[in-house]
């Protein structure tokens, strides 16, 4: 978990099991974010400027949650918004995941966390929680701690990530 120290220094202490679970989760998240349908015939200038992205909202509810519709009332504006922003947003999410995964590989029992690394952790944990919450069908009105949940291990993981994110937010404030 994250803790605040003297002078605002933040440390992260995880046991080996936690590191392994988090590494697997972040690896799976990275796989989810990778684009598989690259258009070889796309305009080279548009590709160079990252303006050749998809104009359609994803059929996968988790990806649709990570990359929401920018203009739900205007189909053309929504398509343009997605084309011009989704690739950069996707890359920022992947970069945050990579930062966190490198930290997990290089970390000792107790590791110092820079402010930049803390932001990467916040982004990565938040994205995983959004995906997991979508897969578990958690909504604002659903009861998170209901024992009758079909995927109890998923709920435990969701709650652990919520706790971990909370310790980081506490350490940052």
Protein Blocks (a to p, Z undefined) as FASTA:
>chain_A
ZZddehhiacddddfklmmmmmmmmmmmmmmmpcfbdcfkbcfklmmnopabcfbdcfbl
klmmmmccfblmlmklmmmmmmmmmmmmmmmmmmmmmmmmmmmmmpcfbdcddfklmmmm
mmmmmmmmmmmmmmnopafkbcfklckbfblmlmmmmmmmmmmmmmmmmmmZZ
